[in-house]
């Protein structure tokens, strides 16, 4: 068996093991962005209450909401499009959206923290068969191609399950 083929198999296995870790990293980054957006909404609500008049919502704030894919965004956009919204209504809706986002972020972070040890153990378990196969090849034992294919398929299934675990949705 060629060493290029073996290197390809190990690269595929490493990529499969890395996918759940990358998904968890993405969830943490998205959580930070949502938290920053919620803080900006709180600041906006405080400014509306302080000024006692309806302020224009910044376009950058709405663009950030669109990028984050916040499901409550259309109702907030509707409020933005009103000609003369009540200042208290605008401030309350911004504050409620910020509170909802903060709760969602807290739950996401809690679930990521609770599943971290399981993801770590799953990554170690996923590398064990590949490490065993590598040791067998180093000892001169040829690992047949069907066994390598089965290993990659099983690794893909296991890593898909761990990836699902890392994708915390609220």
C-alpha positions, -999 to +999 in steps of 0.1 A: +000+000+000+014+034-009+024+059+018+004+086+000-028+066+004-021+060+041-013+097+047-046+106+030-065+082+053-049+098+084-056+133+071-093+123+066-094+109+101-078+140+116-103+162+098-132+141+110-120+144+146-115+181+143-150+189+129-168+187+164-141+209+179-145+234+151-183+234+156-179+241+193-154+269+185-179+284+161-207+282+187-185+300+213-176+327+188-213+332+178-222+333+215-197+362+221-211+380+191-247+376+203-237+388+237-220+419+223-251+426+202-274+422+232-252+448+251-255+472+222-293+467+223-293+475+260-273+507+253-298+517+226-328+511+250-311+532+277-304+560+252-341+560+241-352+562+277-327+589+286-337+610+255-374+603+260-378+602+222-376+575+196-341+574+182-332+559+149-318+524+151-283+523+136-279+504+103-249+486+117-270+473+145-296+459+121-268+444+099-253+427+129-287+412+137-290+400+101-255+384+102-263+366+134-295+353+121-315+363+151-351+350+146-367+380+164-352+404+139-382+408+116-404+421+145-377+445+155-374+457+119-411+463+118-409+485+148-380+503+132-401+510+101-429+527+120-430+564+113-435+576+150-429+547+174-436+553+210-402+558+228-412+534+256-424+508+231-391+510+212-370+509+244-390+480+258-388+459+226-350+465+224-346+456+260-367+424+257-348+413+227-315+419+245-328+399+275-339+371+253-305+370+235-287+371+269-307+341+281-300+322+249-263+330+252-262+318+288-280+286+279-256+280+249-226+285+271-239+263+298-246+235+273-211+239+257-195+237+291-215+206+301-207+188+269-170+198+268-157+167+287-178+144+265-164+160+234-129+157+247-134+120+255-150+114+222-120+129+204-096+107+224-118+076+216-119+086+179-081+088+177-075+055+193-084+032+163-063+054+140-034+053+165-037+015+167-037+013+129-006+035+128+012+013+153+003-018+133+017-003+102+049+007+121+052-029+132+050-041+096+015-054+098-004-045+066-039-031+074-062-042+046-081-016+026-116-028+037-106-023+073-094+012+066-127+020+048-147+006+077-127+027+101-132+059+082-170+052+079-173+045+116-152+075+125-174+097+103-205+084+120-191+089+155-178+124+146-211+133+131-228+124+165-203+144+184-208+173+160-245+172+166-237+173+203-215+204+198-243+222+178-263+236+207-295+251+195-320+271+214 
